[in-house]
Amino acid sequence: MPTNTDLNIPKFIARNDKLLFGIYGIASILCFCAAIYFKFYLLFALPFTALFLLLTLLNFKSVFFLMLLTLPVSVESYIGSFGTDLPSEPMVIILAACTILYLIYYKEEWQRNALRHPIFLLIMLLFLWSIFVTIFSTNVFLSVKYLLAKAWYLLGFLILPIILLKDKKNIKTFFWCLFIPTFFSVIYVITRHGLMKFTFDSITESVQPIYRNHVNYAVFITMLLPYIFLAKTWYPSNAWKHTLLKYSILLFLSAIYFSYTRGAWLAVVAMAAFYVVLRFNLTKYFLMVTAMATIVFSIYLIKDNNYLKYAPNYEHTIYHDELAEHLTSTFEMEDMSTVERFYRWIAAVNLFKQHPMVGVGPNNFTANYKPYTVTSYETYISDNEEKSTVHNYFLLLLTEQGIPALLLYIILLVTIFLTAQRVYNISSEENRKYIIAITLCIVSFLFNNTLSDLVEANKVGSLFFISLALLINFSSREISLKDKNR
């Protein structure tokens, strides 16, 4: 079924175009005059905002791709105490509203297999559980803010891509809309970093203001890397696009190295390893080994408080300016960021014991974990002035939303991996390239998400949800097998 994204608004405009043009022209002149008279210059933007909203109503697919084009270079901004990413996040909110209207107008969309897929249903169950546990939240206001942001993320980055990205032509547009601005952002970061002689302690300054920190930067470009490998196969070897993408792979790998982000480095290795797992149909064994290793390691640390054996020396736990010292201190448990993670993970386990079923509420870990910390793991940055969370999404769910949320998330991960393997096994050789790229992007995200909390991160989390949407569509056989551009 072809996807319509116009809500039949163009028919109304076509019948009343002269009247609407006159009304818009008069309203714009009045806005400009009022802006000059009252010296309230934001009124100058009102007519252009109205045009953007009209474009959204006419065809919100074009606005979706425009949002993707701005996403990689959006800047985290604050209006008072309210934080947002400009200009992408306001566009996502508008698109979320359009998605709701679209689903109301085209009720038959709910009959499609993609919106009944196990991955989609599990994500919806997780969201519904978040709503339920908000009733028991220690700070309902913080939880409601989280739910609102989560809602428009799911609408704009999961449901809308399921609706729009149903053929390979649109997948190509999705890729180029993300790749082009990301490519220039990488050039920007590398240039700035190069002027600072690529030092380890200057990388965070180099990525700003486009990226919040070097971790978000490294994870995002690592996640995009499999799509670059995919896109390179779309063009013959003598085409300029093929050449651009080939050298972009080297550029991105260099950028990942000079990001000095250990999680991103390991994610590249993890993607290469999982490619072998996927190709040789080893996903079930991979899941079993991972589960057993996690259980054994967790039992070892908890039994007889063995984790205390690895408590660092407070005086020796510092931030290192040199990469070699940073890596060495990681293995010796004297690196500040590593020890701080353990400090919060231990607090998370202790906090969970007090609120095992419903947690302390979404977005409430930071306000509640301090009384549950262990002082032997305290570091110089344990004051947590930046208000960051536990740096492990499993523990974040466990502490904020309880055991049911963690179990749902684990089931979701198992379902994602088994779905990817099943679709890969039954797909044509051409479609397997897409499945590999989508799955490796998800693997990169999930690997880093065990060391950070990135689901709600603007650039990283959005690419994760879009990749899930693509996996759902391929699994539901929603992707057109014919590519008109080839």
Backbone hydrogen bonds, N-H to C=O, Kabsch-Sander energy under -0.5 kcal/mol:
donor,donor_aa,acceptor,acceptor_aa,energy
4,N,2,P,-0.6
9,I,6,D,-2.0
12,F,8,N,-0.8
12,F,9,I,-0.6
13,I,9,I,-1.9
14,A,10,P,-2.9
15,R,11,K,-1.5
16,N,12,F,-1.2
17,D,14,A,-0.6
20,L,16,N,-2.5
21,F,17,D,-2.5
22,G,18,K,-2.2
23,I,19,L,-2.4
24,Y,20,L,-2.7
25,G,21,F,-2.5
26,I,22,G,-2.4
27,A,23,I,-2.4
28,S,24,Y,-2.3
29,I,25,G,-2.1
30,L,26,I,-2.3
31,C,27,A,-2.1
32,F,28,S,-2.4
33,C,29,I,-2.4
34,A,30,L,-2.5
35,A,31,C,-2.4
36,I,32,F,-1.9
37,Y,33,C,-2.7
38,F,34,A,-2.7
39,K,35,A,-0.6
40,F,35,A,-0.8
41,Y,39,K,-0.8
43,L,40,F,-1.8
44,F,41,Y,-1.4
45,A,42,L,-1.4
46,L,43,L,-0.8
49,T,45,A,-2.3
50,A,46,L,-2.4
51,L,47,P,-1.9
52,F,48,F,-2.1
53,L,49,T,-2.4
54,L,50,A,-2.2
55,L,51,L,-2.6
56,T,52,F,-2.2
57,L,53,L,-1.9
58,L,54,L,-2.5
59,N,55,L,-2.5
60,F,5,T,-1.6
62,S,59,N,-0.9
63,V,59,N,-0.8
64,F,60,F,-2.0
65,F,61,K,-2.1
66,L,62,S,-1.9
67,M,63,V,-2.5
68,L,64,F,-2.0
69,L,65,F,-1.8
70,T,66,L,-1.3
71,L,67,M,-1.6
73,V,70,T,-0.8
74,S,71,L,-1.4
75,V,86,L,-2.8
76,E,209,P,-0.6
77,S,84,T,-3.7
79,I,82,F,-3.1
80,G,78,Y,-0.7
82,F,79,I,-1.7
83,G,81,S,-0.6
84,T,77,S,-2.9
86,L,75,V,-2.5
86,L,84,T,-0.6
89,E,85,D,-2.6
91,M,87,P,-1.0
92,V,88,S,-2.1
93,I,89,E,-2.2
94,I,90,P,-2.0
95,L,91,M,-2.5
96,A,92,V,-2.5
97,A,93,I,-1.9
98,C,94,I,-2.1
99,T,95,L,-2.4
100,I,96,A,-2.0
101,L,97,A,-2.2
102,Y,98,C,-2.8
103,L,99,T,-2.5
104,I,100,I,-1.8
105,Y,101,L,-2.7
106,Y,102,Y,-3.2
107,K,105,Y,-0.8
109,E,106,Y,-1.8
110,W,107,K,-1.5
111,Q,108,E,-1.7
112,R,109,E,-1.7
115,L,112,R,-0.6
116,R,113,N,-1.8
117,H,114,A,-1.0
121,L,117,H,-2.6
122,L,118,P,-2.5
123,I,119,I,-2.0
124,M,120,F,-2.2
125,L,121,L,-2.3
126,L,122,L,-2.3
127,F,123,I,-2.0
128,L,124,M,-2.6
129,W,125,L,-2.5
130,S,126,L,-1.9
131,I,127,F,-1.9
132,F,128,L,-2.2
133,V,129,W,-2.7
134,T,130,S,-1.0
135,I,131,I,-0.5
135,I,132,F,-1.5
136,F,133,V,-1.2
137,S,134,T,-1.3
138,T,360,V,-2.7
143,S,139,N,-1.6
144,V,140,V,-2.7
145,K,141,F,-2.0
146,Y,142,L,-1.8
147,L,143,S,-2.4
148,L,144,V,-2.4
149,A,145,K,-2.1
150,K,146,Y,-2.7
151,A,147,L,-2.4
152,W,148,L,-2.0
153,Y,149,A,-1.7
154,L,150,K,-2.5
155,L,151,A,-2.3
156,G,152,W,-2.5
157,F,153,Y,-2.8
158,L,154,L,-1.2
159,I,154,L,-2.7
160,L,155,L,-2.1
162,I,158,L,-1.7
163,I,159,I,-1.8
164,L,160,L,-2.6
165,L,161,P,-2.7
166,K,164,L,-1.8
171,I,167,D,-1.6
172,K,168,K,-2.1
173,T,169,K,-1.8
174,F,170,N,-2.6
175,F,171,I,-2.3
176,W,172,K,-2.5
177,C,173,T,-2.3
178,L,174,F,-1.4
179,F,175,F,-3.4
180,I,176,W,-2.1
182,T,178,L,-1.6
183,F,179,F,-3.3
184,F,180,I,-1.8
185,S,181,P,-2.0
186,V,182,T,-2.4
187,I,183,F,-2.0
188,Y,184,F,-2.3
189,V,185,S,-2.4
190,I,186,V,-2.9
191,T,187,I,-2.4
192,R,188,Y,-2.3
193,H,189,V,-3.0
194,G,190,I,-2.7
195,L,191,T,-1.9
196,M,192,R,-0.8
196,M,193,H,-0.6
197,K,194,G,-2.1
198,F,193,H,-2.9
199,T,196,M,-1.0
201,D,321,D,-0.7
202,S,199,T,-1.2
203,I,200,F,-0.8
206,S,202,S,-1.7
207,V,203,I,-1.6
208,Q,204,T,-0.7
211,Y,207,V,-2.2
217,Y,213,N,-1.8
218,A,214,H,-2.4
219,V,215,V,-2.8
220,F,216,N,-2.2
221,I,217,Y,-2.1
222,T,218,A,-1.8
223,M,219,V,-2.3
224,L,220,F,-1.6
225,L,221,I,-0.9
227,Y,224,L,-0.5
228,I,224,L,-1.4
229,F,225,L,-1.8
230,L,226,P,-2.0
231,A,227,Y,-2.9
232,K,228,I,-1.9
233,T,229,F,-0.7
233,T,230,L,-1.5
234,W,231,A,-1.6
235,Y,232,K,-0.9
239,A,236,P,-2.1
243,T,239,A,-1.9
244,L,240,W,-2.7
245,L,241,K,-2.5
246,K,242,H,-2.4
247,Y,243,T,-2.3
248,S,244,L,-1.6
249,I,245,L,-1.6
250,L,246,K,-1.0
251,L,247,Y,-2.0
252,F,248,S,-3.1
253,L,249,I,-2.4
254,S,250,L,-2.2
255,A,251,L,-2.4
256,I,252,F,-2.6
257,Y,253,L,-2.2
258,F,254,S,-2.7
259,S,255,A,-0.6
259,S,256,I,-0.6
260,Y,257,Y,-1.5
261,T,256,I,-0.7
262,R,260,Y,-0.6
265,W,261,T,-2.1
266,L,262,R,-2.5
267,A,263,G,-1.8
268,V,264,A,-1.7
269,V,265,W,-1.4
270,A,266,L,-2.8
271,M,267,A,-2.6
272,A,268,V,-1.9
273,A,269,V,-2.4
274,F,270,A,-2.7
275,Y,271,M,-1.8
276,V,272,A,-1.1
277,V,273,A,-1.8
278,L,274,F,-3.0
279,R,275,Y,-2.4
280,F,276,V,-2.1
281,N,278,L,-1.2
282,L,277,V,-3.0
286,F,282,L,-2.5
287,L,283,T,-2.6
288,M,284,K,-2.1
289,V,285,Y,-2.6
290,T,286,F,-2.4
291,A,287,L,-2.3
292,M,288,M,-2.4
293,A,289,V,-2.6
294,T,290,T,-2.2
295,I,291,A,-2.3
296,V,292,M,-2.6
297,F,293,A,-2.4
298,S,294,T,-2.3
299,I,295,I,-2.5
300,Y,296,V,-2.3
301,L,297,F,-2.1
302,I,298,S,-2.2
303,K,299,I,-2.7
305,N,302,I,-2.0
306,N,303,K,-1.4
307,Y,301,L,-1.7
308,L,305,N,-1.8
309,K,306,N,-1.9
310,Y,307,Y,-1.3
311,A,308,L,-1.4
314,Y,312,P,-0.7
316,H,313,N,-1.1
317,T,313,N,-1.1
317,T,314,Y,-0.7
318,I,316,H,-1.1
318,I,334,E,-1.3
326,H,322,E,-2.1
327,L,323,L,-2.6
328,T,324,A,-2.4
329,S,325,E,-2.6
330,T,326,H,-1.2
331,F,327,L,-1.4
332,E,328,T,-1.5
333,M,330,T,-1.1
334,E,329,S,-3.3
335,D,329,S,-1.2
336,M,318,I,-1.5
339,V,335,D,-2.5
340,E,336,M,-2.7
341,R,337,S,-1.4
342,F,338,T,-1.7
343,Y,339,V,-2.4
344,R,340,E,-1.9
345,W,341,R,-2.9
346,I,342,F,-2.6
347,A,343,Y,-1.4
348,A,344,R,-2.6
349,V,345,W,-2.1
350,N,346,I,-2.1
351,L,347,A,-2.6
352,F,348,A,-2.6
353,K,349,V,-1.6
354,Q,350,N,-0.7
354,Q,351,L,-0.9
355,H,351,L,-1.0
355,H,352,F,-0.7
359,G,355,H,-1.1
360,V,399,T,-2.0
361,G,400,E,-1.9
364,N,361,G,-1.4
368,N,364,N,-0.5
368,N,365,F,-1.8
369,Y,365,F,-1.7
372,Y,369,Y,-2.0
373,T,370,K,-1.5
375,T,373,T,-0.5
377,Y,374,V,-2.0
378,E,375,T,-1.7
382,S,379,T,-1.3
384,N,381,I,-1.7
387,K,384,N,-1.4
393,Y,449,N,-2.1
393,Y,452,S,-0.7
396,L,392,N,-2.3
397,L,393,Y,-2.4
398,L,394,F,-2.1
399,T,395,L,-2.6
400,E,396,L,-2.4
401,Q,397,L,-2.8
402,G,397,L,-0.7
402,G,398,L,-0.9
403,I,356,P,-2.4
405,A,401,Q,-0.6
406,L,402,G,-1.5
407,L,403,I,-2.7
408,L,404,P,-2.4
409,Y,405,A,-2.2
410,I,406,L,-2.4
411,I,407,L,-2.5
412,L,408,L,-2.3
413,L,409,Y,-2.4
414,V,410,I,-2.4
415,T,411,I,-2.5
416,I,412,L,-2.5
417,F,413,L,-2.3
418,L,414,V,-2.5
419,T,415,T,-2.4
420,A,416,I,-2.4
421,Q,417,F,-2.2
422,R,418,L,-2.5
423,V,419,T,-2.8
424,Y,420,A,-2.3
425,N,421,Q,-2.2
426,I,422,R,-1.5
427,S,423,V,-1.1
432,R,428,S,-2.0
433,K,429,E,-0.8
433,K,430,E,-0.7
434,Y,430,E,-0.7
435,I,431,N,-2.2
436,I,432,R,-2.7
437,A,433,K,-2.0
438,I,434,Y,-2.7
439,T,435,I,-2.7
440,L,436,I,-2.7
441,C,437,A,-1.9
442,I,438,I,-1.9
443,V,439,T,-2.7
444,S,440,L,-2.5
445,F,441,C,-2.0
446,L,442,I,-2.9
447,F,443,V,-2.6
448,N,444,S,-1.9
449,N,445,F,-2.1
450,T,446,L,-0.7
450,T,447,F,-0.9
451,L,448,N,-1.3
452,S,448,N,-0.9
454,L,452,S,-0.6
457,A,454,L,-1.0
461,G,457,A,-2.0
462,S,457,A,-0.7
462,S,458,N,-0.8
463,L,459,K,-1.6
464,F,460,V,-1.8
465,F,461,G,-2.2
466,I,462,S,-2.3
467,S,463,L,-2.1
468,L,464,F,-2.0
469,A,465,F,-2.2
470,L,466,I,-2.2
471,L,467,S,-2.4
472,I,468,L,-2.6
473,N,469,A,-2.4
474,F,470,L,-2.6
475,S,471,L,-2.5
476,S,472,I,-2.1
477,R,474,F,-1.2
478,E,473,N,-3.8
479,I,473,N,-0.7
480,S,166,K,-1.9
483,D,481,L,-0.5
484,K,482,K,-0.7
486,R,483,D,-1.5
